[in-house]
Amino acid sequence: MTREVWFEKWLWSYMPCHWKGVAAMIAVIGPTLAAIFLARYVAGDAADWIQIPIFLAGLLTMQVICKRHS
């Protein structure tokens, strides 16, 4: 069984080349942004530090997906 190619390596990043790549990006970026906005709403402006681990978790998840499907 061959893997489907959803992303192409371009310079130092990955770019979607298939509709499933775009869908994967939306599936990761949407909940990540929602979690950041929810954390900011619940904790207020005093807890800006909580956005960093949420962002890093989304970034790591997207990197794993991109590397697997490139």
C-alpha positions as CSV (number, residue, x, y, z in Angstrom):
1,M,0.0,0.0,0.0
2,T,1.4,3.4,-0.9
3,R,1.0,6.5,1.1
4,E,-1.0,9.4,-0.2
5,V,0.9,12.6,-0.7
6,W,-0.9,15.5,0.8
7,F,2.0,17.9,1.3
8,E,5.1,18.9,-0.7
9,K,8.3,20.0,0.9
10,W,9.0,23.6,-0.1
11,L,12.1,25.2,1.3
12,W,11.8,24.6,5.0
13,S,8.1,24.1,5.3
14,Y,5.3,21.9,3.9
15,M,2.6,23.2,1.5
16,P,-0.6,21.3,0.8
17,C,-0.9,19.8,-2.7
18,H,-4.1,17.8,-2.1
19,W,-7.5,18.7,-0.7
20,K,-6.8,16.4,2.2
21,G,-3.8,18.5,3.1
22,V,-6.0,21.6,3.3
23,A,-8.6,19.7,5.4
24,A,-5.9,18.5,7.8
25,M,-4.7,22.0,8.2
26,I,-8.2,23.3,9.0
27,A,-8.8,20.3,11.3
28,V,-5.7,21.3,13.4
29,I,-5.6,25.1,13.1
30,G,-9.4,25.5,13.9
31,P,-9.4,23.8,17.3
32,T,-6.0,25.3,18.1
33,L,-7.3,28.8,17.6
34,A,-10.5,28.0,19.4
35,A,-8.5,26.8,22.4
36,I,-6.3,29.9,22.4
37,F,-9.3,32.2,22.3
38,L,-11.2,30.2,24.9
39,A,-8.1,30.2,27.2
40,R,-7.8,34.0,26.8
41,Y,-11.5,34.5,27.5
42,V,-11.5,32.3,30.6
43,A,-8.1,33.4,32.0
44,G,-8.1,37.0,30.8
45,D,-5.1,39.0,29.6
46,A,-3.1,38.1,32.7
47,A,-2.5,34.5,31.4
48,D,-0.9,35.1,28.1
49,W,1.6,32.3,28.9
50,I,-1.1,29.6,28.3
51,Q,-1.2,30.5,24.6
52,I,2.4,29.2,24.0
53,P,1.8,25.6,25.0
54,I,-1.4,25.5,23.0
55,F,0.3,26.9,19.9
56,L,3.2,24.5,20.3
57,A,0.9,21.5,20.6
58,G,-0.9,22.5,17.4
59,L,2.4,23.1,15.6
60,L,3.8,19.8,16.7
61,T,0.6,18.0,15.6
62,M,0.7,19.7,12.2
63,Q,4.4,18.8,11.7
64,V,3.8,15.2,12.4
65,I,0.9,15.1,9.9
66,C,2.9,16.9,7.3
67,K,5.9,14.7,7.7
68,R,3.8,11.6,7.5
69,H,2.0,12.6,4.4
70,S,4.8,14.2,2.3
